[in-house]
């Protein structure tokens, strides 16, 4: 069996954030035999040239199109070959000293996926990265009282907000996919990431599928990283994609009646926030009302 860990990074016009990611890699990967595999989704900003300059030993896979995150992960995993584990990263993550080794060492019979304690940009505020499986009641709870307040009650929110959960090794149904170590056994059992999710919900689907196959997700609080974050919270286009994919994923795992109820709860959340002037929620609510909106995942 290989002892190497593949560091999997999917890029798309990532030149502004990639140098910081690459600069943090040596300390973050300390103590491991590793190699970097970058899957580039047809960047137009010099991302590939930047990788060649700053990480000349990296394997670069050019997908030739904006193929989506899951497709990029699959392309990079295909190029990585046999590995001890895969470390799947966003390029806007900054690993702290020894982060990866703590993640990889935590993989085993009780965890096929291990995630770090993430901090928000600035490096001092912990990010609530753990999640519970989506349900109608949880979607309704988030719609009525908001996900952060509802997060205090496990039945009413996907979001895990209990501070104690982030101070210990905690199992979760799924976790934010900004940085996760995946064992070779989990990769073999679960196969490829679902490319029908162009962006968002692909990590949810994979973690739930891994859990169902006996490879649950666990937090390793001694492994730390900073996540600079994205613009899904402010971009109507990306927020709409995130919202539609949440409902699509729920529909994959539940019947038509339950899915209609889940869609209604999500629509209530977005409509109520649209009424308060949130443009992203207005766009998402409009999309949820369109016939056929859930049949395919639109790409940006």
C-alpha positions in Angstrom: 0.0 0.0 0.0 1.2 3.5 -0.8 2.4 5.7 2.1 1.9 8.9 0.1 -0.9 11.4 0.8 -2.3 13.2 -2.3 -3.1 16.8 -1.7 -6.0 17.4 -4.1 -6.8 21.0 -5.1 -9.4 22.2 -7.6 -8.8 25.6 -9.1 -10.8 28.0 -11.2 -9.3 31.5 -11.5 -7.6 31.0 -8.2 -4.5 33.1 -8.7 -5.3 35.6 -5.9 -5.5 32.9 -3.2 -3.2 30.2 -4.5 0.2 31.6 -3.4 -0.9 31.7 0.3 -2.2 28.1 0.1 1.1 26.9 -1.5 3.2 28.8 1.0 1.4 27.1 3.9 1.8 23.6 2.5 5.2 22.7 3.9 4.3 23.4 7.5 0.8 22.1 7.1 2.0 18.8 5.6 4.9 18.3 8.0 5.6 14.7 8.9 4.0 13.2 5.8 5.1 11.9 2.5 2.9 13.9 0.1 2.4 15.1 -3.4 0.3 17.9 -4.8 -2.2 17.3 -7.6 -4.0 20.4 -9.0 -7.1 20.0 -11.2 -7.6 23.3 -13.1 -11.1 24.0 -14.5 -9.9 26.2 -17.4 -8.7 29.2 -15.5 -8.1 32.4 -17.4 -6.1 34.2 -14.9 -2.7 32.5 -15.0 -3.4 30.0 -12.3 -1.7 27.1 -14.1 1.5 29.2 -14.7 1.4 30.2 -11.0 1.4 26.5 -10.0 4.2 25.7 -12.3 6.3 28.5 -10.9 5.6 28.1 -7.2 5.1 24.3 -7.1 7.1 22.9 -10.0 6.8 19.3 -8.7 3.0 19.4 -8.7 0.9 17.2 -11.1 -1.4 19.5 -13.0 -4.6 18.1 -14.6 -6.3 20.5 -17.1 -9.9 19.6 -17.4 -10.3 21.9 -20.4 -13.6 23.4 -19.2 -15.3 24.8 -16.1 -16.3 21.2 -15.1 -17.4 21.8 -11.5 -15.8 21.0 -8.2 -16.7 17.3 -8.0 -15.4 16.7 -11.6 -12.2 18.4 -10.6 -11.8 16.2 -7.5 -12.4 13.1 -9.6 -9.9 14.2 -12.2 -7.2 14.9 -9.6 -7.9 11.6 -7.8 -7.6 9.7 -11.1 -4.2 11.3 -11.6 -3.0 10.8 -8.0 -2.9 7.0 -8.3 -2.8 4.7 -5.2 -2.5 6.7 -2.0 -2.6 6.3 1.8 -5.2 9.1 1.9 -6.4 12.1 0.0 -6.4 15.6 1.4 -9.1 17.5 -0.5 -8.6 21.2 -0.2 -10.0 24.5 -1.3 -7.2 26.9 -2.5 -8.4 29.5 0.0 -7.4 27.3 3.0 -4.3 27.9 5.0 -3.2 24.9 7.0 -1.4 25.5 10.3 1.6 23.5 11.5 1.1 19.7 11.4 -2.6 20.0 10.4 -2.5 17.3 7.7 -0.7 14.7 9.8 -3.2 15.0 12.6 -6.0 14.6 10.1 -4.5 11.6 8.4 -3.5 10.0 11.7 -7.1 10.3 12.8 -8.4 8.1 9.9 -9.3 4.6 10.8 -12.1 2.2 11.5 -14.2 4.9 13.2 -13.6 7.7 10.7 -13.3 7.5 6.9 -13.3 11.4 6.7 -11.5 13.7 9.2 -11.9 17.4 9.1 -10.0 20.1 11.0 -11.0 22.9 13.3 -11.5 25.8 10.8 -11.1 29.4 11.6 -12.6 32.3 9.7 -10.5 34.8 7.9 -8.4 36.6 10.5 -7.6 33.3 12.2 -9.2 33.8 15.7 -12.9 33.1 15.2 -13.8 29.4 14.9 -16.0 28.4 12.0 -19.1 26.3 12.6 -18.2 23.6 10.1 -20.1 20.6 11.4 -23.5 19.7 10.1 -26.4 17.3 10.7 -28.3 15.5 8.0 -30.9 17.6 6.3 -34.5 17.1 7.4 -37.8 18.8 7.0 -38.0 19.8 10.6 -34.4 21.2 10.5 -35.2 23.2 7.3 -38.3 24.6 9.0 -36.5 25.4 12.2 -33.9 27.4 10.2 -36.6 29.2 8.3 -38.5 30.3 11.4 -35.7 31.1 13.9 -32.5 31.2 11.8 -29.8 28.5 11.5 -27.5 29.9 14.2 -30.2 30.1 16.9 -31.8 26.9 15.8 -28.4 25.2 15.8 -28.6 25.0 19.6 -31.3 22.4 19.1 -30.2 19.3 17.2 -33.7 18.6 15.9 -34.1 22.2 14.4 -31.0 22.9 12.4 -28.3 21.3 10.3 -25.7 23.6 11.8 -23.8 22.4 14.9 -23.2 25.4 17.1 -22.5 23.8 20.5 -18.9 25.1 21.4 -18.2 21.8 23.2 -18.6 19.9 19.9 -15.6 21.8 18.5 -13.4 21.1 21.5 -13.4 17.3 21.2 -13.3 14.6 18.5 -16.9 14.9 17.3 -18.7 12.8 14.7 -21.0 14.7 12.3 -23.3 13.6 9.5 -21.2 15.9 7.2 -18.9 18.9 7.4 -17.8 21.9 5.3 -15.7 20.6 2.5 -13.0 23.2 2.6 -10.5 20.7 3.9 -11.0 17.0 4.5 -8.8 14.0 4.8 -10.3 10.9 3.2 -8.9 7.4 3.8 -8.0 5.0 1.0 -10.7 2.6 2.3 -13.3 5.3 2.1 -12.3 6.2 -1.4 -12.5 2.6 -2.5 -15.9 2.1 -0.8 -17.5 5.3 -2.1 -16.0 5.7 -5.5 -16.3 8.9 -7.4 -17.8 12.2 -6.3 -21.1 13.0 -7.8 -20.5 15.3 -10.8 -24.2 16.2 -11.2 -23.6 18.7 -8.4 -21.7 21.4 -10.2 -20.9 23.3 -7.0 -22.3 22.9 -3.5 -23.8 19.8 -1.9 -21.2 17.6 -3.4 -19.4 17.3 -0.1 -22.7 16.7 1.7 -23.6 13.9 -0.7 -20.2 12.3 -0.4 -20.1 12.5 3.4 -23.6 11.0 3.7 -22.7 8.3 1.3 -19.5 7.6 3.2 -21.4 7.4 6.5 -23.9 5.0 5.0 -21.0 2.8 3.8 -19.5 2.8 7.3 -17.0 5.6 6.9 -18.3 8.5 9.1 -17.0 12.0 9.3 -15.2 13.2 12.4 -13.7 16.5 13.6 -10.1 16.5 14.8 -9.9 19.7 16.9 -6.1 19.6 17.2 -5.8 20.0 13.5 -6.3 23.7 12.6 -6.7 25.7 9.4 -7.9 29.1 8.3 -10.6 29.3 5.6 -10.8 32.6 3.8 -14.4 31.8 2.6 -16.3 32.4 -0.6 -18.9 34.7 -2.0 -22.0 32.4 -1.8 -23.4 34.5 1.0 -23.5 37.6 -1.2 -23.8 36.4 -4.8 -27.4 35.8 -5.9 -26.2 33.4 -8.6 -24.2 31.2 -6.2 -26.7 31.3 -3.4 -29.4 30.2 -5.8 -27.2 27.3 -6.9 -26.5 26.3 -3.3 -30.2 26.4 -2.4 -31.3 24.4 -5.4 -28.7 21.8 -4.8 -29.8 21.4 -1.2 -33.2 20.5 -2.3 -32.0 18.3 -5.2 -29.8 16.3 -2.8 -32.7 15.9 -0.3 -34.8 14.6 -3.2 -32.2 12.0 -4.0 -32.5 10.5 -0.6 -36.3 10.8 0.1 -39.6 10.4 -1.5 -41.7 13.0 -3.4 -43.9 14.0 -0.4 -41.0 14.6 2.0 -39.1 16.4 -0.8 -42.0 18.7 -1.4 -42.2 19.5 2.3 -38.5 20.2 2.4 -38.7 22.4 -0.6 -41.5 24.3 1.0 -39.5 24.8 4.2 -36.5 26.1 2.2 -38.8 28.4 0.2 -40.2 29.8 3.4 -36.7 30.6 4.6 -35.7 32.3 1.4 -39.0 34.2 0.9 -38.9 35.5 4.4 -35.4 36.8 3.9 -36.2 38.2 0.5 -39.0 40.2 2.2 -36.3 41.8 4.4 -34.4 42.9 1.2 -31.8 40.1 0.8 -31.2 40.0 -3.0 -29.6 36.5 -2.9 -32.7 35.1 -1.2 -35.0 36.7 -3.7 -33.2 35.0 -6.5 -33.2 31.7 -4.7 -36.9 31.9 -3.9 -37.7 32.7 -7.5 -35.7 29.7 -8.7 -37.5 27.4 -6.3 -40.8 28.4 -7.7 -39.8 27.8 -11.3 -41.0 24.4 -12.8 -38.2 22.1 -13.6 -35.6 24.2 -11.6 -34.4 21.0 -9.8 -34.0 18.8 -12.8 -30.4 19.9 -13.7 -27.7 21.8 -11.9 -26.8 25.0 -13.7 -23.2 26.0 -13.8 -21.9 29.5 -13.1 
